[in-house]
Amino acid sequence: MLFAVLARKAYARNLQYRGSHLLHNAVSAVFGFIYASIWTGLGSDSSLGVYGAKGMVGYIAFNQAILWITQFTTNGLGLEQSVRTGQIAIDLMRPVHLFYQAMSREWGQIWYQFLYKFIPIYVLYYFIFSLQLPKQASVYGWTVVALILASYISICMNYLIGVASLWTTESRWFYWVNYSFSMLLSGFFIPIEWLPAWLRTISFYTPYPYLLYYPTRIYLQLENGSVVLGALLWSIGFTCACLAVTAGVRRKLEVQGG
């Protein structure tokens, strides 16, 4: 199947850079250790709500690990570069939908990052912080579903950012705006319920909590699996948006290079 082949090719391409990616893992692990240490210090003077000091360490550790599969997706799925080189014209001529092409390649990237970044980082934290693992199989099942939907939402958002380059020729700033909002509204730095009321309300009306906050809460057994329904609805909405935008792209193509 073509989509599986594209995913495998993207995965195989990343295998060539395993050595350099170890540095990414080390830096990411250090940042997570710093965040966890800060919350450990804060927990010595306050209860930290339903999390407690130990729970906040687990929250930060899981958040830091899943960044690689729910947040750190390819900038614009590589479509901006494709527009600049003129490759986009060839991609659109192929008898395969542009969205499915880009999405399949990105799933290969995410699978690589799951195996070589998420797992090593979380295993490291498990031993450093003596983390507690969920005992119910259903928790793992719902967490996997939440992470798959989170990854898909991130793919769709980056696809829309990449496709925007067909109109703006420069969509990188969209990526950084999205990244900034995501760090703030996804519950990465601080659980969403601790944000100011007005900012918390804004956050819950966006897809960002489904990227980090809800998957982590499910894993920590602070939410039940029903919250993935919201992620599913966002996924459906983003899918419709991606398909509609791609239809518009086929009617308007301005090649900048090639």
Order of alpha helices (4+ residues) and beta strands (2+ residues): alpha-alpha-alpha-alpha-alpha-alpha-alpha-alpha-alpha-alpha-alpha-alpha-alpha
